[in-house]
């Protein structure tokens, strides 16, 4: 399975010629060379994780592609057919197996409502928490996409999240709000956290990919 990072929080996973798209949002350029999209996962309703334009482009090219997301996302994207998923749910989207975790977005501030959010584990190997620090308890994670920059994120908490997951490999995501200097500082902190569990940190830029 090949995992490709795009701008901000957008990811694609490719296997056997099929593609799973995760969180194509407002900070991400239109996805160009993607083949045979079989599923779209939207972790929550915030626009940096999904936009109608992205969905329209994907569905225009791959009509009928199932969309998976939490209840809050389904309400926000009411014009689209969304399969609601909850923590503990598993879904088979050939050739991918998806398992969902969490349930709630990390707190930004007490004045801002907390929305639904799901993390997703793909093929028991790749984990992305959306906008949360939810740990997939009891799972050995081969590759972790770890958020590194957000209004809700404190780098020490992100480091604790990586320490708790203890992945074999990790890379930073959710990073378009950072300057280059800030991004590199955050990567260095998560590199340290990944290495404490014997793992390797990958500095992936948009368009870079790695295999699981």
C-alpha positions in Angstrom: 0.0 0.0 0.0 1.4 3.4 -1.0 0.6 6.4 1.1 0.9 9.9 -0.5 0.9 13.1 1.4 -0.7 16.2 -0.2 -1.0 19.7 1.2 -2.2 20.0 4.7 -4.3 17.0 5.8 -5.0 15.3 2.5 -3.8 11.8 1.9 -4.2 9.1 -0.7 -3.7 5.4 -0.2 -3.1 3.2 -3.2 -3.3 -0.6 -3.4 -3.8 -2.9 -6.4 -4.6 0.0 -8.6 -7.3 1.3 -6.3 -7.2 4.6 -4.4 -8.6 5.8 -1.0 -8.8 9.5 -0.5 -8.7 11.1 3.0 -9.7 14.6 3.9 -9.4 16.6 0.7 -9.8 20.1 2.1 -9.6 23.8 1.4 -5.8 24.1 1.8 -5.2 21.3 -0.8 -4.8 21.8 -4.5 -7.1 19.9 -6.8 -6.1 16.2 -6.9 -4.8 15.4 -10.3 -3.4 12.0 -11.1 -5.5 9.7 -8.9 -6.7 6.4 -10.3 -9.8 4.3 -9.6 -11.0 6.0 -6.4 -13.0 3.5 -4.4 -13.7 5.5 -1.2 -13.4 8.9 0.4 -13.0 9.3 4.2 -13.8 12.7 5.7 -12.8 12.7 9.4 -14.9 15.8 10.3 -16.8 18.8 9.0 -14.2 21.6 9.1 -13.4 23.0 5.6 -9.7 22.3 5.8 -10.7 18.6 5.6 -13.3 18.7 2.9 -14.9 21.0 0.3 -17.8 20.6 -2.1 -15.3 21.4 -4.9 -13.1 18.5 -4.1 -16.0 16.1 -3.7 -17.6 17.3 -7.0 -14.4 16.8 -8.9 -13.8 13.3 -7.4 -17.4 12.2 -7.9 -17.5 13.6 -11.4 -14.6 11.4 -12.4 -15.5 8.4 -10.2 -19.3 8.5 -9.8 -20.9 6.6 -7.0 -17.7 6.6 -4.8 -18.8 6.0 -1.2 -18.1 8.7 1.3 -17.5 7.9 5.0 -17.6 10.3 7.9 -19.1 11.0 11.3 -22.6 12.3 11.8 -21.6 15.9 12.1 -19.9 15.7 8.7 -22.9 14.0 7.2 -25.0 17.0 8.3 -22.6 19.5 7.0 -22.3 17.8 3.7 -26.1 17.3 3.4 -26.0 17.5 -0.4 -23.9 14.3 -0.6 -24.6 10.7 0.2 -22.5 10.0 3.3 -22.3 6.7 5.1 -22.1 7.6 8.8 -19.3 5.8 10.7 -18.7 5.8 14.4 -15.9 4.6 16.7 -15.6 0.9 16.6 -17.1 0.6 13.1 -15.3 -1.4 10.4 -15.9 -1.0 6.7 -14.6 -3.1 3.8 -13.9 -1.0 0.6 -12.1 -3.4 -1.6 -9.1 -3.7 -1.3 -9.1 -1.6 1.9 -10.3 -2.4 5.4 -11.2 0.7 7.5 -11.6 0.8 11.2 -12.7 4.0 13.0 -11.7 5.5 16.4 -12.3 8.4 18.6 -15.5 10.3 18.1 -14.7 13.9 19.0 -12.5 16.7 17.7 -9.7 18.0 20.0 -10.8 21.1 22.0 -9.8 24.4 20.3 -11.3 26.7 23.0 -14.2 26.5 25.4 -16.0 29.1 23.3 -15.9 26.9 20.1 -18.2 23.9 19.8 -16.5 20.5 19.7 -17.5 18.6 16.6 -17.6 15.0 15.6 -14.3 13.5 14.4 -13.1 10.0 13.6 -9.6 8.6 13.3 -9.1 5.9 10.7 -7.0 2.8 10.7 -6.4 1.3 7.3 -5.5 -2.4 6.8 -4.3 -2.6 10.4 -1.2 -0.7 9.3 -1.8 3.0 8.6 -3.4 5.3 11.2 -4.5 8.9 10.9 -6.4 10.5 13.9 -8.0 13.4 12.1 -8.1 16.4 14.4 -7.6 14.4 17.6 -5.0 12.6 19.8 -7.0 9.4 19.9 -4.7 6.4 20.3 -5.7 3.1 18.6 -5.3 1.1 21.8 -3.7 -2.3 21.4 -2.7 -1.9 17.8 0.8 -2.0 16.3 1.0 0.9 13.8 3.3 0.6 10.9 2.8 4.1 9.7 1.3 7.1 11.6 0.2 10.4 10.1 0.6 12.8 13.0 -0.8 16.3 13.1 1.9 19.0 13.7 0.2 22.4 13.4 -3.3 23.5 14.3 -5.2 26.0 16.5 -6.0 23.1 18.8 -2.4 21.6 18.8 0.3 22.0 21.5 3.5 20.4 20.3 4.0 18.7 23.7 0.6 17.0 23.4 1.4 15.9 19.8 4.7 14.4 21.1 2.8 12.5 23.8 0.4 11.2 21.2 3.3 9.8 19.1 4.9 8.4 22.2 1.6 6.6 23.1 1.1 5.2 19.6 4.8 4.2 19.2 4.6 3.6 15.5 7.3 1.9 13.4 7.3 5.0 11.2 5.6 8.4 11.3 5.3 11.6 9.3 3.8 15.0 10.0 0.5 16.2 8.5 -2.0 19.1 9.1 0.8 21.5 8.5 -0.2 24.3 6.1 -0.8 26.8 8.9 2.9 26.6 9.8 5.9 28.6 8.3 8.8 26.5 7.0 10.7 27.2 10.2 7.7 26.2 12.4 7.1 23.1 10.4 10.7 22.0 10.7 10.7 22.6 14.4 7.6 20.5 14.8 9.0 17.8 12.7 12.1 17.7 14.9 10.0 17.3 18.0 7.9 14.4 16.5 11.1 12.8 15.1 12.4 12.6 18.7 9.1 11.2 19.9 9.0 8.6 17.2 12.6 7.5 17.9 11.9 6.9 21.5 9.9 3.9 20.5 12.5 2.7 18.1 10.7 4.2 15.1 11.7 6.3 12.1 10.3 9.7 11.2 9.8 10.7 7.6 9.9 14.3 6.4 7.2 14.0 3.7 6.4 17.1 1.6 3.3 17.4 -0.7 3.6 14.8 -3.4 6.0 12.6 -1.4 5.0 9.0 -0.8 6.0 5.9 1.2 5.0 2.3 1.2 3.4 0.3 4.0 
